[in-house]
Amino acid sequence: MKLIGIKRLILLAILAGVNAAIAAAYFLWIGPMLTDAQNSLTAVAGEISQLQGKIQNTKAELADYKENLPKYEALKTSGFMSGQDRFQISRDLDAVRQASELGGFSFNISDLRTLNSDEATTAQLKVLNSRITLDQVGALLDKNFYDFAERMGTSFPAHVRLQRLEIKRSQPLNNQTLQRIAQRENVPLLTASSIFDWMTVVPAAPPVDPNNPNAPRQP
């Protein structure tokens, strides 16, 4: 005690107390604050990573939008996103028939039905389908039928898909037939039948509210 001295002993005690206070402050306040700061930094880094991912996804979606917009507009212009007008379809069929230089034919349109589509349901839409059946389509050459089928898929003002095309010879190719052809008569050497699927997309009807007697009813 005498060697150290009272003053030095007090000074050492004070220093020890300060160190203890610093250690207590570190473990009780500074350490948890550093841990919280590290956790916050990790969380911010995760949010930044998520934001970067969203930005990349947005860029990809914008690129898809720009790429698919012309296709959407073409489908919309073709009448794909509308109801199925039976009166207009007959006029459109006749216009394609004349452009393909086909003879007269009869056609039938099946009843309207709704196709199952998860994508359409998610977008609150429904896909309508009817089948167009053409019978006894007459022509001189088979190229007229192929031209008709191509026009139905490209320039026909509705969205249709060819399901079946059957071509048969209806008249023998003999001297009498050749003479009629030479005289520019309309000689249907071939007849064909075909089936097309006519599809459109319309908004889905709102769900029926059982608690509202005035709610619109689904068709």
C-alpha positions in Angstrom: 0.0 0.0 0.0 2.8 2.4 0.9 4.7 1.4 -2.3 1.7 2.2 -4.5 0.5 5.2 -2.7 -3.0 6.2 -1.8 -3.3 8.6 -4.7 -2.2 6.0 -7.2 -4.5 3.5 -5.7 -7.4 5.9 -6.0 -6.4 6.7 -9.6 -6.3 3.0 -10.5 -9.7 2.5 -8.9 -11.1 5.3 -10.9 -9.6 3.9 -14.1 -10.9 0.5 -13.3 -14.3 2.0 -12.7 -14.2 3.9 -16.1 -13.2 0.7 -17.9 -16.0 -1.1 -16.2 -18.4 1.6 -17.2 -17.2 1.5 -20.8 -17.5 -2.3 -20.9 -21.0 -2.0 -19.4 -22.0 0.6 -21.9 -20.7 -1.5 -24.8 -22.4 -4.6 -23.7 -25.6 -2.9 -22.6 -26.0 -0.2 -25.3 -23.4 0.0 -28.0 -23.3 -3.8 -28.7 -27.1 -4.1 -29.2 -27.0 -0.8 -31.3 -24.3 -2.3 -33.5 -26.3 -5.5 -33.9 -29.5 -3.6 -34.7 -27.6 -1.5 -37.2 -26.2 -4.6 -38.8 -29.6 -6.1 -39.0 -31.0 -2.9 -40.5 -28.2 -2.8 -43.0 -28.9 -6.5 -44.0 -32.6 -5.7 -44.3 -31.9 -2.6 -46.5 -29.6 -4.7 -48.7 -32.4 -7.3 -49.1 -34.9 -4.5 -50.0 -32.4 -3.1 -52.5 -32.0 -6.6 -54.0 -35.8 -7.1 -54.2 -36.1 -3.6 -55.8 -33.5 -4.4 -58.4 -35.3 -7.7 -59.2 -38.6 -5.8 -59.6 -36.9 -3.3 -61.9 -35.6 -6.1 -64.0 -39.0 -7.7 -64.1 -40.6 -4.4 -65.0 -38.1 -4.0 -67.9 -38.9 -7.5 -69.1 -42.7 -6.8 -68.8 -42.3 -3.6 -70.8 -40.4 -5.4 -73.5 -43.1 -8.0 -73.7 -45.7 -5.3 -73.8 -44.0 -3.5 -76.7 -43.6 -6.8 -78.5 -47.2 -8.0 -78.0 -49.0 -4.7 -78.4 -49.2 -4.9 -82.2 -50.5 -8.5 -81.9 -53.1 -7.3 -79.4 -54.2 -4.5 -81.7 -54.4 -6.8 -84.7 -56.6 -9.2 -82.7 -58.8 -6.4 -81.5 -59.1 -5.0 -85.1 -60.0 -8.5 -86.4 -63.0 -8.7 -84.0 -61.4 -11.2 -81.6 -62.5 -9.1 -78.6 -66.2 -8.8 -79.3 -69.4 -10.8 -79.5 -70.1 -13.1 -82.4 -72.3 -11.4 -85.0 -74.0 -14.1 -87.0 -75.3 -11.6 -89.6 -71.9 -10.0 -90.3 -70.1 -13.4 -90.5 -72.2 -14.4 -93.5 -71.2 -11.3 -95.4 -67.6 -11.8 -94.4 -67.6 -15.4 -95.6 -69.1 -14.4 -98.9 -66.4 -11.7 -99.4 -63.7 -14.3 -98.9 -65.4 -16.7 -101.2 -65.5 -14.2 -104.0 -61.8 -13.2 -103.4 -60.8 -16.9 -103.7 -63.0 -17.3 -106.8 -65.1 -20.1 -105.3 -68.6 -21.1 -106.3 -71.5 -20.8 -104.0 -71.6 -22.9 -100.8 -73.8 -23.6 -97.8 -72.5 -23.1 -94.3 -73.7 -23.7 -90.8 -72.6 -22.1 -87.5 -73.0 -24.1 -84.3 -74.4 -22.9 -81.0 -72.2 -20.6 -78.9 -70.2 -22.3 -76.1 -67.6 -21.1 -73.6 -64.2 -22.7 -73.5 -62.3 -23.4 -70.3 -59.3 -21.1 -69.9 -57.5 -20.4 -66.7 -55.7 -17.4 -68.3 -59.0 -15.9 -69.4 -60.6 -16.5 -66.0 -57.7 -14.7 -64.3 -58.1 -11.7 -66.6 -61.9 -11.7 -65.9 -62.6 -12.7 -69.5 -64.3 -15.7 -71.2 -63.5 -17.4 -74.5 -66.4 -18.0 -76.8 -66.3 -20.6 -79.6 -68.5 -21.5 -82.5 -67.8 -24.0 -85.3 -68.3 -22.9 -88.9 -69.0 -25.8 -91.3 -68.8 -25.3 -95.0 -70.3 -27.9 -97.4 -70.4 -28.3 -101.2 -67.8 -25.7 -101.9 -67.2 -25.9 -105.7 -64.1 -24.8 -107.6 -62.2 -25.6 -110.8 -58.8 -26.1 -109.1 -57.7 -27.1 -105.7 -55.6 -24.0 -105.3 -58.8 -22.0 -104.9 -59.6 -24.0 -101.7 -56.1 -23.5 -100.3 -56.4 -19.8 -101.1 -59.7 -19.7 -99.3 -58.3 -21.5 -96.2 -55.3 -19.1 -96.1 -57.5 -16.0 -96.4 -59.7 -17.3 -93.6 -56.6 -17.4 -91.3 -55.1 -14.1 -92.4 -57.4 -11.6 -93.9 -60.8 -12.8 -92.7 -62.2 -10.2 -90.3 -62.5 -12.6 -87.4 -60.3 -15.0 -85.5 -60.7 -18.5 -86.9 -58.7 -21.8 -87.0 -58.9 -24.4 -89.6 -59.8 -27.8 -88.2 -60.5 -29.9 -91.3 -60.4 -29.5 -95.1 -61.5 -32.3 -97.4 -61.4 -32.0 -101.2 -63.1 -34.4 -103.6 -63.5 -34.6 -107.4 -67.1 -34.0 -108.3 -67.0 -34.4 -112.1 -64.9 -36.5 -114.5 -62.2 -34.8 -116.6 -63.3 -35.7 -120.1 -63.7 -34.1 -123.5 -67.1 -32.7 -122.7 -65.9 -31.1 -119.4 -62.8 -29.7 -121.1 -65.0 -28.2 -123.8 -67.1 -26.5 -121.2 -64.0 -25.1 -119.5 -62.7 -23.8 -122.8 -66.1 -22.0 -123.3 -65.4 -20.3 -119.9 -68.3 -22.0 -118.2 -68.2 -22.3 -114.4 -67.3 -26.0 -114.1 -66.7 -27.1 -110.5 -64.4 -30.1 -111.0 -63.8 -30.3 -107.3 -65.9 -29.9 -104.2 -64.7 -29.4 -100.7 -65.9 -29.3 -97.1 -64.2 -27.6 -94.2 -64.6 -26.8 -90.5 -63.3 -23.7 -88.8 -63.3 -22.8 -85.1 -64.5 -19.2 -84.6 -63.2 -17.8 -81.3 -63.7 -14.5 -79.6 -63.0 -13.1 -76.1 -65.5 -11.0 -74.1 -65.6 -9.7 -70.5 -66.8 -12.2 -68.0 -70.1 -11.5 -66.3 -69.8 -10.2 -62.7 -70.4 -12.8 -60.0 -74.0 -13.1 -58.8 -74.6 -11.5 -55.3 -77.1 -13.8 -53.6 -77.8 -11.0 -51.1 -78.7 -8.5 -53.8 -81.9 -9.3 -55.7 -81.2 -6.6 -58.2 -77.7 -7.9 -59.0 -77.1 -8.7 -62.7 -77.5 -12.4 -63.6 -75.0 -14.3 -65.6 -76.3 -15.5 -69.0 
